[in-house]
């Protein structure tokens, strides 16, 4: 209000001092420019979410979902990480590069295009904020929580409360999801998400510590990919209801994922918000073609609002639709999507079967992603040198950290305290 009064007084003074037609014309042009620019100046200081104001790098921001998410968020701009040197694979100069140097591949969205999108984002000086929560003992080795889709770090709210007493706990929103920046020029490929994970860990200097990662859903793919690339930095891996490699066939995907993989189903994710509606709003119901629900207890109205909040615009749901297309198939997908990710995803199970890193697997029956067959495979093959611990939570589906939050939090805390 004070700013508006000063603006009105300045306008009156300006017109009073304008003594001829030219002065009036200049005054009109200046005021028109100001009227156009002022809203933009304000908007540039705000996020796209009402009530959530981004102050600056690593400063606190107020969040619209505070009643059920009692943590302050921070943001960090990671765009400067996306250089040609950091992103391009070169056997001699950068053997750990994420993207291949070959500009020819069979995927619909090639590595070359995805890499250039990030480099151009940096070159254009566009800011790229990752939103995150950082609580607990700042001097301790961190526990980093990886969320899945169609969710965000909000899904870890109860687990954060239980873990922060024992360690430094960090939960971040992947790019395009939750409260992190949403870019129109990004395809949101898996490797772009991995590049952002690397950039975020680098920005917070997490790569200078021994890291424990907890992951679920598609967050597991980023978790395992990061762990494979930095095996000496990993203190432990905890995971549940996640992925362990490329999908054998389309029919091997969950019934819901098969629908979302189709062009019509993918379109509905964006146009009709079906991903959020089916998995969040109706989480405790059996929605055809599913044969089981995704949660035992339905989400409260407040929780549903918080889950839906980051994806209230159609353009914000594009990242969710793309994530489904990024899942690779053994031998390549018939639709051509996800093929560029086979080189990384095909190594997940081998890494988990051969690495002595401490692993903690939580599961329930019948599960959704991790059915009893997958669980048996994990228990039989991931226990290298006795490195695997596990807990059967009982009856459960996909959102185990919602239905068994207290037990999972305590189990992970106890396991983590046993790590060296």
C-alpha positions as CSV (number, residue, x, y, z in Angstrom):
1,X,0.0,0.0,0.0
2,X,2.8,2.4,0.9
3,X,4.5,1.6,-2.4
4,X,1.3,2.3,-4.3
5,X,0.9,5.7,-2.5
6,X,4.5,6.7,-3.4
7,X,3.9,5.7,-7.0
8,X,0.6,7.8,-7.2
9,X,2.3,10.8,-5.7
10,X,5.2,10.5,-8.0
11,X,2.8,10.3,-11.0
12,X,0.9,13.5,-9.9
13,X,4.2,15.4,-9.5
14,X,5.4,14.3,-12.8
15,X,2.3,15.4,-14.7
16,X,2.3,18.8,-12.8
17,X,5.8,19.5,-14.0
18,X,5.0,18.5,-17.6
19,X,4.3,21.8,-19.3
20,X,3.9,20.9,-23.0
21,X,2.6,18.2,-25.3
22,X,6.0,16.6,-25.6
23,X,6.3,16.4,-21.8
24,X,2.9,14.8,-21.6
25,X,3.8,12.3,-24.3
26,X,7.0,11.4,-22.6
27,X,5.2,11.1,-19.3
28,X,2.6,8.8,-20.8
29,X,5.2,6.6,-22.3
30,X,7.2,6.3,-19.1
31,X,4.1,5.6,-17.0
32,X,2.9,3.0,-19.5
33,X,6.3,1.3,-19.3
34,X,6.2,1.4,-15.5
35,X,2.7,0.0,-15.4
36,X,3.9,-2.9,-17.6
37,X,7.1,-3.5,-15.7
38,X,6.1,-3.1,-12.1
39,X,4.0,-6.4,-11.9
40,X,6.9,-8.2,-13.5
41,X,9.3,-6.9,-10.9
42,X,7.1,-8.2,-8.2
43,X,6.5,-11.5,-9.9
44,X,10.2,-12.1,-10.4
45,X,10.6,-12.1,-6.6
46,X,7.9,-14.7,-6.2
47,X,7.6,-18.3,-7.1
48,X,4.7,-19.6,-9.3
49,X,3.0,-20.8,-6.1
50,X,0.8,-18.3,-4.2
51,X,2.1,-17.6,-0.8
52,X,5.5,-19.0,-1.4
53,X,8.1,-16.3,-1.7
54,X,11.6,-17.1,-2.7
55,X,14.0,-14.8,-0.9
56,X,17.4,-15.8,-2.3
57,X,19.9,-18.7,-2.4
58,X,19.8,-20.8,0.7
59,X,17.3,-18.5,2.5
60,X,14.1,-19.6,4.1
61,X,10.8,-19.4,2.1
62,X,7.3,-19.6,3.4
63,X,5.3,-22.5,2.2
64,X,1.6,-22.7,1.6
65,X,1.4,-26.2,3.1
66,X,2.8,-25.4,6.5
67,X,-0.1,-26.9,8.5
68,X,0.9,-30.4,7.5
69,X,4.5,-29.6,6.5
70,X,6.2,-28.0,9.5
71,X,9.6,-27.3,7.9
72,X,11.2,-24.3,6.4
73,X,12.3,-24.7,2.8
74,X,15.4,-23.3,1.3
75,X,16.4,-22.9,-2.4
76,X,19.7,-23.0,-4.2
77,X,20.4,-22.0,-7.8
78,X,22.3,-24.8,-9.6
79,X,22.3,-23.6,-13.2
80,X,26.0,-22.8,-13.2
81,X,26.8,-26.5,-13.0
82,X,25.6,-27.2,-16.5
83,X,28.7,-26.6,-18.6
84,X,30.0,-28.6,-21.6
85,X,32.8,-30.0,-19.4
86,X,30.5,-31.3,-16.7
87,X,27.9,-32.8,-18.9
88,X,29.6,-34.3,-21.9
89,X,31.0,-37.8,-21.7
90,X,34.6,-38.1,-22.7
91,X,36.6,-41.3,-21.9
92,X,39.7,-39.3,-21.4
93,X,38.7,-35.9,-20.0
94,X,35.4,-36.7,-18.2
95,X,34.8,-40.5,-17.9
96,X,32.0,-39.9,-15.4
97,X,30.0,-37.6,-17.8
98,X,26.3,-38.3,-17.8
99,X,25.5,-37.8,-21.4
100,X,27.0,-39.7,-24.3
101,X,29.2,-37.9,-26.8
102,X,27.4,-39.7,-29.6
103,X,24.8,-37.4,-31.1
104,X,23.0,-40.4,-32.8
105,X,20.7,-42.6,-30.6
106,X,17.4,-44.3,-31.0
107,X,15.4,-42.4,-28.3
108,X,12.8,-39.8,-29.2
109,X,14.7,-37.3,-27.0
110,X,18.4,-37.8,-27.6
111,X,21.2,-37.3,-25.2
112,X,22.5,-34.6,-27.4
113,X,19.3,-32.6,-27.3
114,X,18.9,-33.0,-23.5
115,X,22.5,-32.0,-22.9
116,X,22.2,-28.9,-25.1
117,X,19.0,-27.8,-23.3
118,X,20.9,-27.7,-20.0
119,X,23.9,-25.9,-21.5
120,X,21.7,-23.3,-23.1
121,X,19.8,-22.8,-19.9
122,X,23.1,-21.9,-18.2
123,X,24.3,-19.8,-21.1
124,X,21.1,-17.8,-21.1
125,X,21.7,-17.0,-17.4
126,X,18.3,-18.5,-16.4
127,X,18.1,-19.4,-12.7
128,X,17.3,-23.0,-11.8
129,X,16.3,-23.3,-8.2
130,X,16.2,-26.6,-6.3
131,X,13.9,-26.4,-3.2
132,X,14.9,-28.5,-0.2
133,X,14.6,-29.0,3.5
134,X,17.8,-29.3,5.6
135,X,17.3,-30.1,9.3
136,X,19.0,-31.9,12.1
137,X,22.7,-31.8,13.1
138,X,24.5,-29.8,10.3
139,X,27.9,-31.4,11.2
140,X,26.6,-34.9,10.8
141,X,26.9,-37.1,7.7
142,X,23.7,-36.4,5.8
143,X,20.7,-38.6,5.0
144,X,19.2,-37.5,1.7
145,X,15.7,-38.4,0.8
146,X,14.7,-39.0,-2.9
147,X,11.0,-38.7,-3.7
148,X,9.1,-40.3,-6.6
149,X,6.3,-39.4,-8.9
150,X,3.7,-37.7,-8.9
151,X,4.9,-36.5,-5.5
152,X,7.6,-34.2,-4.0
153,X,9.6,-33.9,-0.8
154,X,6.3,-33.4,0.9
155,X,5.9,-37.2,1.1
156,X,8.8,-37.4,3.5
157,X,7.3,-35.0,6.1
158,X,6.7,-37.7,8.8
159,X,10.0,-39.5,8.1
160,X,11.9,-36.2,8.4
161,X,10.5,-35.6,11.9
162,X,11.7,-39.0,13.0
163,X,15.1,-38.9,11.4
164,X,16.2,-35.4,12.3
165,X,16.8,-36.3,15.9
166,X,19.6,-38.7,14.8
167,X,21.3,-37.0,11.8
168,X,21.3,-34.2,9.3
169,X,18.3,-34.8,7.0
170,X,17.9,-33.3,3.5
171,X,14.9,-33.8,1.3
172,X,14.8,-32.1,-2.0
173,X,12.3,-31.5,-4.8
174,X,13.6,-32.8,-8.2
175,X,13.6,-30.2,-11.0
176,X,10.2,-29.5,-12.3
177,X,8.6,-31.1,-9.3
178,X,7.4,-29.8,-6.0
179,X,8.6,-26.3,-5.3
180,X,11.6,-26.5,-7.6
181,X,11.8,-24.4,-10.8
182,X,9.7,-25.5,-13.7
183,X,11.4,-24.8,-17.1
184,X,9.5,-24.7,-20.4
185,X,12.6,-25.4,-22.4
186,X,13.5,-28.7,-20.6
187,X,12.4,-32.1,-21.9
188,X,12.8,-33.5,-18.3
189,X,14.7,-36.6,-19.4
190,X,16.0,-39.0,-16.8
191,X,19.6,-37.9,-17.5
192,X,18.6,-34.3,-17.0
193,X,17.2,-35.3,-13.6
194,X,20.5,-37.0,-12.8
195,X,22.4,-34.0,-13.9
196,X,20.3,-31.9,-11.5
197,X,21.0,-34.4,-8.7
198,X,24.7,-34.0,-9.3
199,X,24.4,-30.3,-9.4
200,X,22.4,-30.2,-6.2
201,X,24.8,-32.4,-4.3
202,X,27.7,-30.3,-5.6
203,X,26.1,-27.0,-4.6
204,X,25.5,-28.2,-1.0
205,X,28.9,-29.9,-0.9
206,X,27.2,-33.1,0.0
207,X,29.8,-34.9,-2.1
208,X,32.4,-34.0,0.6
209,X,30.5,-36.2,3.2
210,X,29.6,-39.9,3.5
211,X,26.0,-40.0,2.3
212,X,23.1,-42.2,3.3
213,X,20.3,-42.2,0.7
214,X,16.7,-43.2,1.3
215,X,14.6,-43.6,-1.9
216,X,11.2,-44.7,-3.1
217,X,9.5,-45.0,-6.5
218,X,11.4,-43.4,-9.4
219,X,13.6,-41.7,-6.8
220,X,15.4,-45.1,-6.6
221,X,16.6,-44.8,-10.2
222,X,18.3,-41.5,-9.4
223,X,19.6,-42.8,-6.1
224,X,21.2,-45.9,-7.6
225,X,22.6,-44.0,-10.5
226,X,24.3,-41.5,-8.2
227,X,25.6,-44.3,-5.9
228,X,27.1,-46.1,-8.9
229,X,28.9,-42.9,-10.0
230,X,30.2,-42.1,-6.5
231,X,30.6,-45.5,-4.7
232,X,33.2,-44.1,-2.2
233,X,30.8,-41.4,-1.1
234,X,27.9,-43.7,-0.1
235,X,27.5,-44.7,3.5
236,X,24.3,-46.7,3.0
237,X,21.2,-47.2,0.8
238,X,17.7,-47.6,2.1
239,X,14.8,-48.2,-0.4
240,X,11.3,-49.4,-0.8
241,X,8.7,-49.6,-3.6
242,X,11.2,-48.7,-6.2
243,X,12.8,-49.8,-9.5
244,X,15.9,-52.0,-9.9
245,X,16.4,-51.9,-13.7
246,X,14.8,-51.7,-17.1
247,X,11.3,-53.2,-17.5
248,X,11.2,-56.5,-19.3
249,X,8.1,-55.8,-21.3
250,X,5.2,-53.3,-21.3
251,X,3.0,-56.0,-19.7
252,X,5.5,-56.2,-16.8
253,X,4.7,-52.6,-15.8
254,X,2.0,-51.8,-13.4
255,X,-1.5,-51.6,-15.0
256,X,-1.6,-47.9,-14.3
257,X,1.8,-47.3,-15.8
258,X,0.8,-49.1,-18.9
259,X,-2.1,-46.7,-19.4
260,X,0.1,-43.7,-18.6
261,X,2.7,-44.9,-21.2
262,X,0.1,-44.8,-24.0
263,X,-0.2,-41.5,-25.8
264,X,-3.8,-41.0,-24.7
265,X,-2.9,-41.8,-21.1
266,X,0.1,-39.6,-21.2
267,X,-2.0,-36.7,-22.5
268,X,-4.5,-37.2,-19.7
269,X,-1.8,-36.8,-17.1
270,X,-1.3,-33.2,-18.4
271,X,-4.8,-32.3,-19.5
272,X,-6.9,-34.1,-16.8
273,X,-4.4,-34.5,-13.9
274,X,-5.1,-38.2,-13.8
275,X,-1.8,-39.1,-12.2
276,X,-2.6,-37.0,-9.2
277,X,-6.3,-38.0,-9.2
278,X,-5.6,-41.7,-9.3
279,X,-2.6,-42.0,-7.0
280,X,-3.4,-39.2,-4.5
281,X,-7.0,-38.2,-4.5
282,X,-8.2,-41.8,-4.8
283,X,-5.1,-43.5,-3.3
284,X,-7.1,-45.9,-1.1
285,X,-9.5,-46.9,-3.8
286,X,-9.1,-49.5,-6.5
287,X,-9.2,-47.5,-9.8
288,X,-9.3,-49.7,-12.9
289,X,-7.2,-51.0,-14.5
290,X,-5.5,-51.3,-11.0
291,X,-6.3,-54.4,-9.0
292,X,-5.0,-53.0,-5.7
293,X,-5.0,-49.5,-4.1
294,X,-1.9,-47.4,-3.6
295,X,-2.4,-46.8,0.2
296,X,-4.3,-48.3,3.1
297,X,-5.6,-45.1,4.5
298,X,-6.9,-42.3,2.3
299,X,-5.1,-39.0,2.4
300,X,-6.8,-36.1,4.3
301,X,-8.2,-33.1,2.4
302,X,-5.2,-31.1,3.7
303,X,-2.7,-33.7,2.5
304,X,-4.4,-33.9,-0.9
305,X,-4.3,-30.2,-1.3
306,X,-0.5,-30.1,-0.4
307,X,0.2,-33.0,-2.9
308,X,-1.8,-31.3,-5.7
309,X,-0.4,-27.8,-5.0
310,X,2.8,-27.9,-7.1
311,X,0.9,-29.3,-10.1
312,X,-2.2,-27.0,-10.3
313,X,-1.2,-25.8,-13.8
314,X,-1.3,-28.1,-16.8
315,X,2.2,-27.1,-17.9
316,X,3.5,-28.1,-14.5
317,X,2.4,-31.7,-15.1
318,X,4.5,-32.2,-18.2
319,X,7.4,-33.4,-16.0
320,X,5.1,-36.2,-14.6
321,X,4.1,-37.3,-18.0
322,X,7.7,-37.4,-19.3
323,X,8.9,-39.4,-16.3
324,X,6.7,-42.3,-17.3
325,X,8.2,-42.2,-20.8
326,X,11.7,-42.2,-19.4
327,X,11.4,-45.8,-18.1
328,X,13.5,-48.0,-20.4
329,X,12.7,-51.5,-21.6
330,X,15.1,-54.4,-22.0
331,X,16.1,-54.4,-25.6
332,X,14.5,-51.0,-26.2
333,X,10.9,-49.8,-26.1
334,X,8.7,-50.2,-29.1
335,X,7.6,-46.5,-28.8
336,X,11.3,-45.4,-28.7
337,X,11.0,-43.7,-25.3
338,X,13.5,-44.3,-22.6
339,X,16.1,-46.0,-24.8
340,X,18.8,-43.5,-23.9
341,X,18.6,-44.6,-20.3
342,X,19.2,-48.4,-20.8
343,X,23.0,-47.9,-20.4
344,X,22.5,-46.7,-16.8
345,X,19.4,-48.5,-15.7
346,X,20.8,-51.9,-16.8
347,X,23.5,-51.5,-14.2
348,X,21.3,-51.1,-11.1
349,X,20.8,-54.7,-10.2
350,X,24.5,-55.6,-10.9
351,X,25.6,-52.8,-8.7
352,X,23.2,-53.8,-5.9
353,X,24.2,-57.5,-6.2
354,X,28.0,-56.8,-6.1
355,X,28.4,-53.8,-3.9
356,X,29.2,-54.4,-0.2
357,X,27.6,-51.0,0.7
358,X,25.1,-51.5,3.5
359,X,21.6,-51.8,2.1
360,X,18.2,-51.6,3.9
361,X,15.1,-52.9,2.1
362,X,11.6,-52.3,3.4
363,X,8.7,-54.1,1.9
364,X,5.0,-55.0,2.3
365,X,2.6,-57.5,0.8
366,X,1.3,-57.4,-1.9
367,X,3.1,-54.2,-2.8
368,X,2.7,-52.4,-6.1
369,X,6.1,-51.9,-7.7
370,X,7.8,-54.4,-5.5
371,X,5.5,-57.5,-5.6
372,X,6.5,-60.7,-3.8
373,X,8.4,-61.9,-6.8
374,X,10.6,-58.8,-6.9
375,X,11.0,-58.9,-3.1
376,X,12.3,-62.5,-3.2
377,X,14.8,-61.5,-5.9
378,X,16.1,-58.6,-3.7
379,X,16.4,-60.8,-0.6
380,X,18.2,-63.6,-2.6
381,X,20.6,-61.4,-4.6
382,X,21.4,-58.1,-2.9
383,X,22.9,-59.5,0.3
384,X,26.5,-59.3,-0.7
385,X,28.8,-60.1,2.2
386,X,25.8,-59.8,4.5
387,X,25.2,-56.2,3.4
388,X,21.4,-56.3,3.2
389,X,19.0,-55.8,6.1
390,X,15.3,-55.9,5.6
391,X,11.9,-55.4,7.3
392,X,8.6,-56.9,6.3
393,X,6.0,-54.2,7.3
394,X,3.0,-56.5,6.7
395,X,0.1,-55.6,4.5
396,X,0.8,-52.7,2.3
397,X,0.8,-51.2,-1.2
398,X,2.8,-48.3,-2.6
399,X,2.8,-45.4,-0.2
400,X,4.4,-47.3,2.7
401,X,5.9,-44.1,4.2
402,X,2.4,-42.8,4.6
403,X,0.8,-45.9,6.1
404,X,3.9,-47.0,8.1
405,X,5.6,-43.7,8.7
406,X,6.5,-44.1,12.4
407,X,7.7,-47.7,11.9
408,X,9.8,-46.8,8.8
409,X,11.3,-43.7,10.5
410,X,12.3,-45.7,13.5
411,X,13.6,-48.6,11.5
412,X,15.8,-46.4,9.3
413,X,17.0,-44.4,12.3
414,X,18.1,-47.6,14.0
415,X,19.8,-49.0,10.9
416,X,21.5,-45.7,10.2
417,X,23.0,-45.6,13.7
418,X,24.5,-49.0,13.1
419,X,26.5,-47.7,10.1
420,X,30.1,-46.8,10.4
